[in-house]
Amino acid sequence: MHRLLAIALVVACGGTQATPDRPAPGSAAAGAASAAAADDAAGEGPVADVDVPIEPVALQAWLADGGYKAWPHESGKHESAGPHGDAVLTFLAPALVASLRRGKGHAHPKGVAAVKELYEKGKMSGWAVSVKLADDSADGRNWYWYEVFSTARDARATYQGVGFEVCRDCHSERGGNDHVQSPFPLP
């Protein structure tokens, strides 16, 4: 009975054990993230609230587990405007949504993130992820970029790295706001 209750609490709270990339529920870091998320919902205060792993193996597992699925997202798949497969569905971390609400012309804060589900022939085929690592974008060099063309938990990224040139160049050339290309408000 206690084991079922513990499992139910873990599932309900969306948590597992703490890692270097994810604070333990109830920790000071988790409390700060929750406070930031609450400020974001009110439209004020700091907006960095994301604990997206940036180590490739941990990130792939987080993606396969759907760690981003509760984030705000587009209403449906659509043709990709970039080199991300036939179709995409974009999810934005709450902090990124709060930042985008401020309008264009400003830098997003450290910690914002976006996840694109990639689709080929109607079937999910991978992900593209961006995570801002510092308040200053440094022309895309302070973003972590990741793209994988497999949904397998043990898949390896085709492209990944901090300031990865192919990703940052494309995200710089196409306009957007501080390397974020997704239309906002989300369609």
Contacts in CASP RR format, 6 or more apart in sequence:
PFRMAT RR
TARGET T0000
AUTHOR 0000-0000-0000
METHOD contacts of the structure
MODEL  1
MHRLLAIALVVACGGTQATPDRPAPGSAAAGAASAAAADDAAGEGPVADV
DVPIEPVALQAWLADGGYKAWPHESGKHESAGPHGDAVLTFLAPALVASL
RRGKGHAHPKGVAAVKELYEKGKMSGWAVSVKLADDSADGRNWYWYEVFS
TARDARATYQGVGFEVCRDCHSERGGNDHVQSPFPLP
10 16 0 8 1.000
13 25 0 8 1.000
14 25 0 8 1.000
15 22 0 8 1.000
15 25 0 8 1.000
16 22 0 8 1.000
17 24 0 8 1.000
18 24 0 8 1.000
18 27 0 8 1.000
19 53 0 8 1.000
19 58 0 8 1.000
21 51 0 8 1.000
21 52 0 8 1.000
21 53 0 8 1.000
21 54 0 8 1.000
21 55 0 8 1.000
21 58 0 8 1.000
22 51 0 8 1.000
22 53 0 8 1.000
23 29 0 8 1.000
23 30 0 8 1.000
23 31 0 8 1.000
23 33 0 8 1.000
23 51 0 8 1.000
24 30 0 8 1.000
33 49 0 8 1.000
33 50 0 8 1.000
33 51 0 8 1.000
36 45 0 8 1.000
36 46 0 8 1.000
36 47 0 8 1.000
36 48 0 8 1.000
36 49 0 8 1.000
36 95 0 8 1.000
37 49 0 8 1.000
37 94 0 8 1.000
37 95 0 8 1.000
39 45 0 8 1.000
39 46 0 8 1.000
39 47 0 8 1.000
40 47 0 8 1.000
40 49 0 8 1.000
40 94 0 8 1.000
40 95 0 8 1.000
40 97 0 8 1.000
40 98 0 8 1.000
41 94 0 8 1.000
43 98 0 8 1.000
43 101 0 8 1.000
46 109 0 8 1.000
47 94 0 8 1.000
47 95 0 8 1.000
47 96 0 8 1.000
47 98 0 8 1.000
47 99 0 8 1.000
47 108 0 8 1.000
47 109 0 8 1.000
47 112 0 8 1.000
48 95 0 8 1.000
48 109 0 8 1.000
48 110 0 8 1.000
48 111 0 8 1.000
48 112 0 8 1.000
49 93 0 8 1.000
49 94 0 8 1.000
49 95 0 8 1.000
49 111 0 8 1.000
50 93 0 8 1.000
50 95 0 8 1.000
50 111 0 8 1.000
50 112 0 8 1.000
50 113 0 8 1.000
50 131 0 8 1.000
52 59 0 8 1.000
52 62 0 8 1.000
52 68 0 8 1.000
52 93 0 8 1.000
52 111 0 8 1.000
52 113 0 8 1.000
52 129 0 8 1.000
52 131 0 8 1.000
53 59 0 8 1.000
53 61 0 8 1.000
53 62 0 8 1.000
54 131 0 8 1.000
54 133 0 8 1.000
54 144 0 8 1.000
54 146 0 8 1.000
54 162 0 8 1.000
56 146 0 8 1.000
56 156 0 8 1.000
56 157 0 8 1.000
56 160 0 8 1.000
59 129 0 8 1.000
59 146 0 8 1.000
59 157 0 8 1.000
60 148 0 8 1.000
60 153 0 8 1.000
60 154 0 8 1.000
60 155 0 8 1.000
60 156 0 8 1.000
60 157 0 8 1.000
61 153 0 8 1.000
62 68 0 8 1.000
63 115 0 8 1.000
63 126 0 8 1.000
63 127 0 8 1.000
63 129 0 8 1.000
63 148 0 8 1.000
63 151 0 8 1.000
64 151 0 8 1.000
64 152 0 8 1.000
64 153 0 8 1.000
68 91 0 8 1.000
68 93 0 8 1.000
68 113 0 8 1.000
68 115 0 8 1.000
69 91 0 8 1.000
71 91 0 8 1.000
71 92 0 8 1.000
71 93 0 8 1.000
71 94 0 8 1.000
71 115 0 8 1.000
72 91 0 8 1.000
72 92 0 8 1.000
72 94 0 8 1.000
72 97 0 8 1.000
72 186 0 8 1.000
73 89 0 8 1.000
73 90 0 8 1.000
73 91 0 8 1.000
73 92 0 8 1.000
73 186 0 8 1.000
74 89 0 8 1.000
74 90 0 8 1.000
74 182 0 8 1.000
74 186 0 8 1.000
74 187 0 8 1.000
75 186 0 8 1.000
75 187 0 8 1.000
76 89 0 8 1.000
76 187 0 8 1.000
77 87 0 8 1.000
77 88 0 8 1.000
77 89 0 8 1.000
77 117 0 8 1.000
77 119 0 8 1.000
77 122 0 8 1.000
78 87 0 8 1.000
78 88 0 8 1.000
78 89 0 8 1.000
78 187 0 8 1.000
79 86 0 8 1.000
79 87 0 8 1.000
80 86 0 8 1.000
80 87 0 8 1.000
80 88 0 8 1.000
80 118 0 8 1.000
81 174 0 8 1.000
81 181 0 8 1.000
82 170 0 8 1.000
82 174 0 8 1.000
83 170 0 8 1.000
84 116 0 8 1.000
84 118 0 8 1.000
84 128 0 8 1.000
84 147 0 8 1.000
85 118 0 8 1.000
85 119 0 8 1.000
85 120 0 8 1.000
85 125 0 8 1.000
86 119 0 8 1.000
86 120 0 8 1.000
86 121 0 8 1.000
86 122 0 8 1.000
87 118 0 8 1.000
87 119 0 8 1.000
87 122 0 8 1.000
88 116 0 8 1.000
88 117 0 8 1.000
88 118 0 8 1.000
88 119 0 8 1.000
88 128 0 8 1.000
89 116 0 8 1.000
89 117 0 8 1.000
89 119 0 8 1.000
90 114 0 8 1.000
90 115 0 8 1.000
90 116 0 8 1.000
90 117 0 8 1.000
90 182 0 8 1.000
90 186 0 8 1.000
91 114 0 8 1.000
91 115 0 8 1.000
91 116 0 8 1.000
91 117 0 8 1.000
92 100 0 8 1.000
92 113 0 8 1.000
92 114 0 8 1.000
92 182 0 8 1.000
92 184 0 8 1.000
92 186 0 8 1.000
93 111 0 8 1.000
93 112 0 8 1.000
93 113 0 8 1.000
93 114 0 8 1.000
95 109 0 8 1.000
95 111 0 8 1.000
95 112 0 8 1.000
95 113 0 8 1.000
96 108 0 8 1.000
96 112 0 8 1.000
96 113 0 8 1.000
96 114 0 8 1.000
96 180 0 8 1.000
97 184 0 8 1.000
99 106 0 8 1.000
99 108 0 8 1.000
99 109 0 8 1.000
99 112 0 8 1.000
100 108 0 8 1.000
100 177 0 8 1.000
100 180 0 8 1.000
100 184 0 8 1.000
100 185 0 8 1.000
101 184 0 8 1.000
103 177 0 8 1.000
103 184 0 8 1.000
104 176 0 8 1.000
104 177 0 8 1.000
105 177 0 8 1.000
105 178 0 8 1.000
106 177 0 8 1.000
106 178 0 8 1.000
107 135 0 8 1.000
107 136 0 8 1.000
107 137 0 8 1.000
107 178 0 8 1.000
108 132 0 8 1.000
108 137 0 8 1.000
108 177 0 8 1.000
108 178 0 8 1.000
108 180 0 8 1.000
109 132 0 8 1.000
109 135 0 8 1.000
110 132 0 8 1.000
110 133 0 8 1.000
110 134 0 8 1.000
110 135 0 8 1.000
111 131 0 8 1.000
111 132 0 8 1.000
111 133 0 8 1.000
112 131 0 8 1.000
112 132 0 8 1.000
112 180 0 8 1.000
113 129 0 8 1.000
113 130 0 8 1.000
113 131 0 8 1.000
113 132 0 8 1.000
114 129 0 8 1.000
114 130 0 8 1.000
114 180 0 8 1.000
114 182 0 8 1.000
115 127 0 8 1.000
115 128 0 8 1.000
115 129 0 8 1.000
116 127 0 8 1.000
116 128 0 8 1.000
116 129 0 8 1.000
117 124 0 8 1.000
117 126 0 8 1.000
117 127 0 8 1.000
118 124 0 8 1.000
118 125 0 8 1.000
118 126 0 8 1.000
118 127 0 8 1.000
118 128 0 8 1.000
118 147 0 8 1.000
118 149 0 8 1.000
119 125 0 8 1.000
124 151 0 8 1.000
125 149 0 8 1.000
125 150 0 8 1.000
125 151 0 8 1.000
126 148 0 8 1.000
126 149 0 8 1.000
126 150 0 8 1.000
126 151 0 8 1.000
126 155 0 8 1.000
127 146 0 8 1.000
127 147 0 8 1.000
127 148 0 8 1.000
127 151 0 8 1.000
128 145 0 8 1.000
128 146 0 8 1.000
128 147 0 8 1.000
129 144 0 8 1.000
129 145 0 8 1.000
129 146 0 8 1.000
129 147 0 8 1.000
130 143 0 8 1.000
130 144 0 8 1.000
130 145 0 8 1.000
130 146 0 8 1.000
130 167 0 8 1.000
130 171 0 8 1.000
130 179 0 8 1.000
130 180 0 8 1.000
131 143 0 8 1.000
131 144 0 8 1.000
132 142 0 8 1.000
132 143 0 8 1.000
132 144 0 8 1.000
132 178 0 8 1.000
132 179 0 8 1.000
133 142 0 8 1.000
133 143 0 8 1.000
133 144 0 8 1.000
133 162 0 8 1.000
134 142 0 8 1.000
136 142 0 8 1.000
137 143 0 8 1.000
137 178 0 8 1.000
137 179 0 8 1.000
139 168 0 8 1.000
139 172 0 8 1.000
140 163 0 8 1.000
140 168 0 8 1.000
140 171 0 8 1.000
140 172 0 8 1.000
140 179 0 8 1.000
141 162 0 8 1.000
141 163 0 8 1.000
141 168 0 8 1.000
142 162 0 8 1.000
142 163 0 8 1.000
143 162 0 8 1.000
143 163 0 8 1.000
143 167 0 8 1.000
143 168 0 8 1.000
143 171 0 8 1.000
143 179 0 8 1.000
144 160 0 8 1.000
144 161 0 8 1.000
144 162 0 8 1.000
144 163 0 8 1.000
145 159 0 8 1.000
145 160 0 8 1.000
145 161 0 8 1.000
145 162 0 8 1.000
145 163 0 8 1.000
145 164 0 8 1.000
145 167 0 8 1.000
145 168 0 8 1.000
146 157 0 8 1.000
146 159 0 8 1.000
146 160 0 8 1.000
146 161 0 8 1.000
147 157 0 8 1.000
147 158 0 8 1.000
147 159 0 8 1.000
147 160 0 8 1.000
147 167 0 8 1.000
148 155 0 8 1.000
148 156 0 8 1.000
148 157 0 8 1.000
148 158 0 8 1.000
148 160 0 8 1.000
149 155 0 8 1.000
149 158 0 8 1.000
159 166 0 8 1.000
159 167 0 8 1.000
168 179 0 8 1.000
171 179 0 8 1.000
171 180 0 8 1.000
171 181 0 8 1.000
172 179 0 8 1.000
174 181 0 8 1.000
175 181 0 8 1.000
177 184 0 8 1.000
END
